[in-house]
């Protein structure tokens, strides 16, 4: 029996590992996009535009810190 496992490039056009395949078959790449998708509708992603922007601000800052190390 042969098992086919998609490569990261099959899921994420940049070939990076930070990608998921959604239940409907669509794909989503990059950590911040994945986090926002998963947090939608939870207490972690506010609906108020200013509060939501503040969360995204800190997510961007955190991602920049990880990538720069």
Secondary structure, 3 states (H helix, E strand, C coil): CCCCCCCHHHHCCCCCCCEEECCCCCEEECHHHHHHHHHCCCCCCCCCHHHHHHHHHHHHHHHHHHHHC
